[in-house]
Amino acid sequence: MSLLDLAPVIPVVVIDDVETAVPLARALVAGGLPVIEVTLRTADALEAIARIVAEVPEAVVGAGTIRTSDDIAACLVAGAKFLVSPGTTLSLADAMAASGLPYLPGAATATEVMALAERGLKELKFFPAEPAGGIPYLKALAGPLPDVRFCPTGGIRPATAPDYLALPNVGCVGGTWLTPADALAAGDWGRVEKLAAEAAALR
């Protein structure tokens, strides 16, 4: 099954404290969002992925902010189940394809989308969604590129997520609102689970 069809929202998670990784993943899964993107923006990200893989088997945990082939190699060792990049060079597309994992290459312009589609890649991350044009831009892309589907990420909020999900070329959205920094710092996993349940109900 496509990554875009597993859940309406993919939580985009930044983990500063590896000890929060497992309870955070459990709360997201309990709320109905099993697909979790852990971004490679912190020193604890790879260890967080490894711990979630080991201790929360019902989660489908992947790595975001993939920029290099070294990132991919490290994520394979950590046990990541999918890869997501903010943008995509041709060499990075080759490296992600060679990994054997499902992946969502990032694109923000019609030219980038067309270049990836030429390589047979029809499921992409649209990033940064709001700064790059948001819903009007995705509507415009649907005309000439109707066979490409997206996971828009970047600036999407609970109030705008349903409008994105209503677009025929959007399979799911990525969101950071599901893991507020204050909730993570306080260990308020009930709040995270509630936000996840609300997001899971958007479909």
C-alpha positions in Angstrom: 0.0 0.0 0.0 1.1 3.6 -0.6 2.4 5.7 2.2 -0.1 8.3 1.2 -3.0 6.0 2.0 -2.0 4.7 5.5 -3.3 7.7 7.4 -4.7 11.2 6.6 -1.9 12.9 8.6 1.7 11.9 9.0 3.1 13.5 12.2 6.4 15.3 11.4 8.4 14.9 14.6 11.5 16.6 16.0 12.9 14.7 18.9 15.3 16.5 21.2 15.2 14.0 24.0 15.4 10.3 22.9 13.6 9.3 26.1 10.4 10.8 24.7 10.5 8.7 21.5 8.8 5.6 22.6 5.9 7.2 24.6 5.4 9.7 21.9 5.1 7.0 19.3 2.7 5.0 21.5 0.5 8.0 21.9 0.4 8.7 18.2 -0.4 5.1 17.4 -3.1 5.0 20.1 -4.7 8.0 18.5 -4.9 6.3 15.2 -1.8 7.7 13.4 0.7 4.8 12.9 2.9 6.5 10.3 5.5 8.7 12.0 8.2 10.8 10.3 11.1 11.5 12.6 13.2 14.3 11.1 17.0 14.1 11.1 17.2 17.6 12.6 18.6 16.5 16.0 21.4 14.4 17.4 18.9 12.0 18.9 16.9 11.3 15.7 18.5 8.1 14.6 18.5 6.6 18.1 14.8 7.6 18.4 14.0 5.8 15.2 15.8 2.7 16.4 14.0 2.7 19.7 10.6 3.1 18.1 11.3 0.3 15.7 12.3 -2.0 18.6 9.6 -1.0 21.1 6.6 0.1 19.1 6.2 -2.5 16.3 2.8 -1.3 15.4 4.3 2.1 14.3 5.5 2.6 10.7 8.4 4.9 11.5 10.4 6.7 8.8 13.1 9.3 8.5 12.6 12.8 7.2 15.0 15.6 6.2 16.9 13.1 4.1 19.6 15.1 2.2 22.5 12.7 1.4 23.3 9.1 0.8 25.0 9.0 4.2 21.7 9.9 5.8 20.1 7.0 4.0 22.7 4.6 5.1 22.4 5.6 8.7 18.6 5.4 8.5 18.8 1.8 7.1 20.9 0.8 10.1 18.4 2.5 12.5 15.6 0.5 11.0 13.6 3.2 9.3 10.7 2.0 7.2 10.5 4.9 4.8 12.4 8.0 3.7 11.3 11.6 3.1 13.3 14.4 1.6 12.6 18.1 1.7 13.8 18.5 -1.9 15.3 16.1 -4.5 18.4 16.1 -6.5 18.8 13.4 -9.1 21.6 11.7 -7.2 19.5 11.7 -4.1 16.6 10.2 -6.0 18.9 7.4 -7.2 20.1 6.8 -3.6 16.6 6.6 -2.2 15.5 4.2 -4.9 18.6 2.0 -4.2 17.7 1.9 -0.5 14.8 -0.5 -1.2 12.6 1.5 1.1 9.4 3.4 0.2 10.2 7.1 -0.1 8.6 10.5 -0.7 10.9 12.8 -2.6 10.3 16.4 -2.0 9.3 18.9 -4.8 8.1 22.5 -4.8 7.9 23.5 -8.4 6.2 22.2 -11.6 9.7 21.5 -13.1 10.8 19.5 -10.1 7.5 17.5 -10.1 7.9 16.8 -13.9 11.5 15.7 -13.5 10.6 13.2 -10.8 7.5 12.1 -12.8 9.8 11.4 -15.7 11.6 8.9 -13.4 8.4 7.2 -12.6 7.9 8.9 -9.3 4.3 9.9 -8.9 3.9 10.2 -5.1 5.8 13.1 -3.8 6.2 15.4 -0.8 5.1 19.0 -1.6 7.3 21.2 0.6 7.2 23.8 2.0 3.5 23.7 1.3 2.2 27.0 2.5 5.2 29.2 1.4 5.3 27.4 -2.0 1.7 28.3 -2.8 -0.5 26.0 -0.8 -3.9 24.8 -1.9 -4.1 27.1 -5.0 -0.8 25.9 -6.2 -1.7 22.2 -5.8 -5.0 22.9 -7.7 -3.0 24.4 -10.5 -0.6 21.4 -10.7 -3.6 19.0 -10.9 -4.5 20.2 -14.4 -1.3 19.4 -16.3 -0.1 16.7 -13.9 -3.2 14.8 -12.9 -1.4 11.5 -12.2 0.9 12.9 -9.5 -0.2 12.7 -5.8 1.3 14.7 -2.9 1.8 14.8 0.8 1.9 18.5 1.4 4.0 19.5 4.5 5.0 22.8 5.9 2.7 25.4 7.6 -0.4 23.2 7.5 -2.7 23.6 10.6 -5.7 21.6 11.9 -8.0 24.3 10.3 -6.5 24.0 6.9 -5.7 20.3 6.8 -9.3 19.3 5.7 -9.1 21.6 2.7 -5.8 20.1 1.6 -7.2 16.6 2.0 -10.2 17.4 -0.1 -7.9 18.0 -3.1 -7.9 15.0 -5.6 -4.1 15.1 -5.9 -3.5 15.0 -2.1 -3.2 11.6 -0.4 -2.3 12.8 3.1 -0.6 15.8 4.8 2.3 16.1 7.1 1.9 18.0 10.3 4.0 19.3 13.2 1.0 20.4 15.3 0.4 16.9 16.6 3.5 17.1 18.8 3.6 20.5 20.6 6.9 21.2 22.3 5.3 21.9 25.6 3.4 18.6 25.5 6.6 16.7 24.8 8.5 18.6 27.5 5.8 17.8 30.0 5.3 14.2 29.0 1.6 15.0 28.3 1.0 11.9 26.1 -2.8 12.1 26.6 -2.8 15.5 24.8 -0.7 14.0 22.0 -3.1 11.1 21.7 -6.1 13.5 21.6 -4.5 15.6 18.8 -3.7 12.4 16.9 -7.3 11.1 17.2 -8.6 14.4 15.9 -6.3 14.3 13.0 -7.1 10.6 12.3 -10.8 11.6 12.0 -10.1 14.1 9.2 -10.4 11.4 6.5 
